[in-house]
Structures are given as C-alpha cells and as structure tokens.
C-alpha cells in the first residue's frame, strides 16, 4: 500500500514537470524607458556676426589694421570698421606719446614691425582704438607716393628716418590736403594714454 502511494506521488510529480517544460514561456515586457518623450521644440544655434564678437585683446590705446582689404579711400563710406583679431600696436608697445605733435615713441621690436609693413602706393588703412572701440581711421603711407590723401596718415618712410618714432599726421603730402576735423586729440585717446602713463 505504501509502495503504491509513492508510485502515485512520483507519477504526479513527473506529469507536472513535463507540463511545465512544454508550456510556452510568457512574453517578457520590454523595459520601461525612463527617457522623456522627444520634445517638439527645436533649439536653434546662436549665431554671431563679426561685429558682435569681442576678441580677447589688450585694452587701452591701440592701432589695428582692418580685417578686410579696404583702401583708405573707402573709409568714408564704411558704416563700421572690422578689425583684425590682434592689434598692430598696443599700449605696451608705446614708450611715450607726445600730445602736442602726436609723435609716438615705440619699443625697438614694435618699430621694426612697422618698418617691415608692406604699404602700397595708395596706402594701408588702420584704426586707432580705445578699449577695443575704433575712434578714428587713417592710413599708413609711403613718402614716395604721388597720390594725395585727405585723411589721417602715418608715413612709414619718414618714420624710418626718425627711428623709433611715428607721427600721426594730417593729410598727405601735407596738412593742406586735410579738410576734416582733427580727431587725434579725442579725450578718450588722451585719457587712455594718460592712465597708462604714456602721455607727454
């Protein structure tokens, strides 16, 4: 009797195991994503024009070449001046600035930079700036040019004879060719030079 009970129990156990093995596995639900649904808002990249980019440069009095190939004769029609990234001359390149004559005494290294500047016969435009902002524009010139200019001039040929001094002049070949208001003594320029201890 005890043997038949064990046989019946064993038969039931085998039947249950067999049924379990044949039963189809329950489908596993995919894991629930924790990411939020995609948004319909499109974020546009911020665009900067050259005029709104502030380059990392030295503040104070400085002279820049223009980023674009602009002739001095075109300066009057420009609504703004686009400068090169770095100044040609900064306040650290200046030994002194003489207020009465607008003569700039430069360090030797800075003077050599000006002396090696390639200047065409119709000039090479520059801008005098204070705290990264153009105050007035002018042109580097060569003293053997036959072209006149009604603007602010730095004659690089004359500068080579007065090493290491540059003079910011009115007009080329002389002041009689200049017919505008003189911007060289702008209070912002003089104040910047005085604060730097360069003004004489």
Secondary structure, DSSP 8 states (H G I E B T S, - for coil): -HHHHHHHHHHHHHHHHHHHHHS-----------S----S---------TTT-------SEEEEEBSS---GGGGGG-SS--B-SS-SB-GGGEEEEETTTTEEEE-HHHHHHHHT----TT-EEEEEEETTEEEEEEEEE-TT----EEEEEEEHHHHHHTTTEEEEEEEES-GGG--S---TT-HHHHHHHHHTT-B-
